[in-house]
Amino acid sequence: MLAVEAQSFGGPDVLTVVEAADPTPGPGQVVIDVAAADVMFLDTRLRSGWGTQFFPVAPPYVPGGAVAGVVAAVGPDVDPALIGTRVAAHTAASGIGGGVPTGGYAERALAVADDLLVVPAELDFVTAAALIHDGRTAMAVAQVAAVRAGERVLVTAAGGGLGALLIQLAAAAGATVIAAASPAKLELARELGAAQVVDYTVPGWATEIGAVDVVFDGAGGVVGKEAAAIAGSRFFGYGNAAGGFAAVDPADAAARGLAVTLLPDMLAGDLDWPALGASAIAAAAAGNLKVTVGQIFPMEAAAQAHAAIESRTAVGRTVLTVGAH
């Protein structure tokens, strides 16, 4: 099969199309004929050599933590009736460091059978792939936040895939949504339901907004810290595009009565992640959740996809299409 391999750590140009062995499903696994592969900001960080203390990946390897396509083969203990089913899933390599060097930037990918989400015919594979990471996380944040009608909700990194979903979920709950993003992404945020948009590259942007009840922080870093300073009730940090999760001082948060929840807290909780993923797929298929895919590249142009993400101009999700699907 064809795959895209990171042959060393470095810039986007280390991504090269290669011939690779077809994966063989082991116990509890399936092989997916890949139609679309999600491209994450994390993929670009790992390719650059960042985070090896957390994700012990070593070149050469095939990146990619989520795909959508059709089940082509199953492991010895997996129901063969799954073959031919339209699915979306994390790849078996999504927990990088588990000994699987082949991810989703390939014509075929391994996935865990229990992680499969069935993709209805009315939902295309590109959209399904874009939902694997962002969909369940957005549903989790929305569930834990329990936004109420009339609350003021600030979404940072609002032009990203996850931020775009959270704008819609908060607006649907009756909240007044304020979206903070870079200038090129503000119009999208308004189209998705934000009542106010703010350019967070301008000094003092948070002061312009004033107090809010809830913050959904996809930016992290200094932006997230500035957002936390105006949060009155709940702060949810799930992104680190600006450099690490927001550093919210626990003593200050306690003194203000601010409940702080970070993504690791949610991952360690008792949320039903498969059900959350399925609910995101169902909402998108029904037309109740718009998935913003701003960039689509053929698999062979994975280096261009990484460059687009690193330029910080990418809007929404970035997805690779594979083969003739």
GIVEN-V390794 format. One record per pair of residues at least 12 apart in sequence whose C-alpha atoms are under 7 Angstrom apart, sorted by sequence separation. I is the first residue (numbers start at 1). J is the second residue. D is the distance in Angstrom with one decimal. If there is no record, write none. Layout:
BEGIN
I	J	D
I	J	D
END
This chain:
BEGIN
4	16	5.3
5	17	6.2
71	83	4.9
72	84	6.3
91	103	6.0
155	167	6.8
215	227	6.9
4	17	4.4
5	18	6.6
71	84	5.2
91	104	6.3
215	228	7.0
305	318	7.0
3	17	5.6
4	18	6.1
70	84	5.6
71	85	5.5
2	17	6.7
3	18	5.5
70	85	5.4
71	86	6.7
179	194	6.0
2	18	5.7
3	19	6.3
70	86	4.6
71	87	7.0
178	194	5.6
183	199	5.6
215	231	6.1
2	19	4.8
3	20	6.3
69	86	5.7
70	87	5.9
177	194	4.8
178	195	6.0
179	196	6.3
180	197	5.8
181	198	6.5
182	199	5.3
214	231	5.8
220	237	6.9
1	19	5.7
2	20	6.0
69	87	5.6
91	109	6.5
92	110	5.3
177	195	5.5
178	196	4.7
179	197	4.7
180	198	4.8
181	199	5.4
182	200	6.1
212	230	6.1
213	231	5.6
214	232	6.8
1	20	5.4
68	87	5.7
69	88	6.4
91	110	5.6
92	111	4.6
176	195	6.2
177	196	6.7
178	197	5.7
179	198	6.2
180	199	5.8
181	200	5.6
182	201	6.2
211	230	4.9
212	231	5.2
213	232	4.8
214	233	5.9
215	234	6.4
216	235	6.4
217	236	6.0
218	237	6.4
220	239	5.7
221	240	6.5
295	314	6.9
1	21	6.2
43	63	6.6
68	88	4.0
91	111	4.5
92	112	6.1
180	200	5.6
206	226	6.4
210	230	6.5
211	231	6.3
212	232	5.9
213	233	5.1
214	234	4.8
215	235	4.8
216	236	5.0
217	237	4.8
218	238	5.5
219	239	5.3
220	240	4.4
228	248	6.9
294	314	6.6
1	22	5.8
43	64	6.8
67	88	5.7
68	89	6.4
90	111	6.3
158	179	5.5
206	227	6.3
211	232	6.7
213	234	6.6
214	235	5.8
215	236	6.0
216	237	6.3
217	238	6.2
218	239	3.9
219	240	5.2
220	241	6.3
221	242	4.9
225	246	5.2
294	315	5.0
299	320	5.1
67	89	5.7
89	111	6.5
153	175	6.5
158	180	5.8
159	181	6.0
171	193	6.2
217	239	6.4
218	240	6.4
219	241	5.0
220	242	5.4
221	243	4.8
224	246	4.7
225	247	6.0
294	316	5.2
295	317	6.7
296	318	5.9
297	319	6.4
298	320	5.2
299	321	5.6
66	89	5.7
67	90	6.4
147	170	6.6
152	175	5.8
153	176	6.1
154	177	5.9
155	178	6.3
156	179	6.2
157	180	6.2
158	181	5.4
219	242	5.2
220	243	6.2
221	244	5.4
225	248	6.2
293	316	5.2
294	317	5.8
295	318	4.8
296	319	5.0
297	320	4.9
298	321	4.8
299	322	5.5
66	90	4.2
67	91	6.7
138	162	6.2
149	173	5.8
150	174	6.0
151	175	4.9
152	176	4.8
153	177	4.9
154	178	4.7
155	179	5.0
156	180	4.7
157	181	5.1
168	192	6.0
220	244	5.7
221	245	5.8
222	246	6.8
233	257	6.7
234	258	5.6
235	259	6.2
236	260	6.1
237	261	6.4
238	262	5.8
292	316	4.9
293	317	4.6
294	318	6.2
295	319	6.4
296	320	5.8
297	321	6.2
298	322	6.2
39	64	6.5
65	90	5.5
66	91	5.3
90	115	7.0
148	173	6.2
149	174	4.0
150	175	5.0
151	176	6.1
152	177	6.0
153	178	6.1
154	179	5.9
155	180	6.1
156	181	6.2
164	189	6.7
167	192	6.6
168	193	6.1
220	245	4.4
221	246	4.8
233	258	4.9
234	259	4.8
235	260	4.8
236	261	4.9
237	262	4.6
238	263	4.7
292	317	6.2
293	318	6.0
38	64	6.7
65	91	5.1
89	115	6.0
147	173	6.4
148	174	6.6
149	175	4.9
150	176	6.4
159	185	5.0
167	193	6.4
220	246	4.3
221	247	7.0
232	258	6.1
233	259	6.2
234	260	6.1
235	261	6.2
236	262	5.6
237	263	6.1
37	64	6.8
89	116	5.0
134	161	6.5
138	165	6.4
142	169	6.9
148	175	6.4
159	186	6.9
167	194	6.4
38	66	5.5
65	93	6.3
88	116	5.9
89	117	6.2
134	162	5.0
138	166	5.9
164	192	7.0
37	66	5.9
38	67	6.1
65	94	4.2
87	116	6.1
88	117	5.2
159	188	6.8
37	67	4.3
87	117	5.4
88	118	6.5
159	189	6.3
36	67	5.7
37	68	6.5
87	118	4.5
88	119	6.5
158	189	6.3
36	68	5.3
86	118	5.9
87	119	5.0
34	67	6.3
35	68	5.8
36	69	6.7
86	119	5.3
34	68	5.9
35	69	4.7
34	69	4.6
33	69	5.5
34	70	6.8
10	47	6.3
11	48	6.0
32	69	6.0
33	70	5.2
67	104	5.8
9	47	5.4
10	48	4.6
32	70	5.4
33	71	6.2
65	103	6.0
66	104	6.1
9	48	5.1
10	49	6.7
32	71	4.4
33	72	5.8
57	96	6.2
62	101	6.1
63	102	6.8
64	103	4.6
65	104	5.9
9	49	5.1
31	71	5.9
32	72	5.4
56	96	6.8
57	97	5.8
61	101	5.0
62	102	4.6
63	103	4.9
64	104	4.2
88	128	6.2
6	47	6.7
30	71	6.7
31	72	5.6
55	96	5.7
56	97	4.9
61	102	6.1
62	103	5.0
63	104	6.2
64	105	5.4
88	129	6.2
31	73	5.1
55	97	5.7
63	105	5.9
90	132	6.9
30	73	5.7
31	74	6.2
62	105	6.2
89	132	6.4
30	74	4.3
88	132	6.9
29	74	6.2
30	75	5.9
29	75	5.2
28	75	5.9
27	75	5.0
25	74	5.9
26	75	4.9
27	76	5.8
28	77	6.2
9	59	6.8
25	75	4.7
26	76	6.9
27	77	5.8
28	78	5.9
8	59	5.1
7	59	5.5
8	60	6.1
6	59	6.1
7	60	4.4
6	60	5.4
7	61	6.9
5	60	6.3
6	61	5.5
163	218	6.7
5	61	5.4
6	62	6.1
69	125	6.4
5	62	4.5
68	125	5.5
4	62	5.8
5	63	7.0
154	212	6.7
3	62	7.0
153	212	6.0
68	128	6.2
152	212	5.0
153	213	6.0
154	214	6.3
155	215	6.0
156	216	6.4
68	129	5.0
152	213	5.2
153	214	4.7
154	215	4.8
155	216	4.8
156	217	5.0
157	218	5.1
67	129	5.1
151	213	6.0
152	214	6.5
153	215	5.7
154	216	6.1
155	217	6.0
156	218	5.4
157	219	5.2
66	129	6.4
156	219	5.8
66	132	6.3
37	104	5.7
37	105	6.2
34	106	7.0
34	107	5.3
33	107	6.1
34	108	5.3
33	108	4.7
34	109	6.7
32	108	5.5
33	109	6.9
31	108	6.5
32	109	5.3
31	109	5.6
32	110	6.3
31	110	4.7
30	110	5.8
31	111	6.3
29	110	6.7
30	111	5.4
29	111	5.6
30	112	6.2
29	112	4.5
30	113	5.8
28	112	5.9
29	113	5.1
25	110	6.6
28	113	5.6
22	108	6.8
23	109	6.7
23	110	6.6
36	125	6.0
35	125	6.4
36	126	5.4
38	129	5.4
37	129	5.9
38	130	5.6
36	129	6.1
4	105	5.5
3	105	5.8
4	106	6.2
3	106	3.9
2	106	5.9
3	107	6.3
2	107	5.8
1	107	6.0
165	291	6.9
185	315	6.5
161	292	6.1
140	276	6.6
136	273	6.5
139	276	5.8
136	276	4.9
136	277	4.2
139	280	6.8
135	277	5.9
136	280	6.3
132	277	6.8
135	280	5.2
128	281	6.9
160	315	5.8
161	316	4.0
159	315	5.7
160	316	4.3
161	317	4.9
159	316	5.9
160	317	6.6
115	274	6.9
117	278	6.2
123	285	5.2
122	285	6.0
127	291	6.5
130	317	6.1
130	319	6.8
126	319	6.6
105	299	6.6
107	322	6.3
107	323	6.9
44	306	6.0
41	309	6.6
39	318	5.5
38	318	6.5
39	319	5.5
38	319	4.8
37	319	5.7
38	320	6.4
17	300	6.3
36	319	6.6
37	320	5.1
36	320	5.5
37	321	6.5
36	321	4.5
35	321	5.8
36	322	5.7
15	302	6.9
35	322	4.9
15	303	5.7
34	322	6.2
35	323	6.7
13	303	5.9
35	325	5.4
12	303	4.7
12	306	5.9
12	307	6.1
END
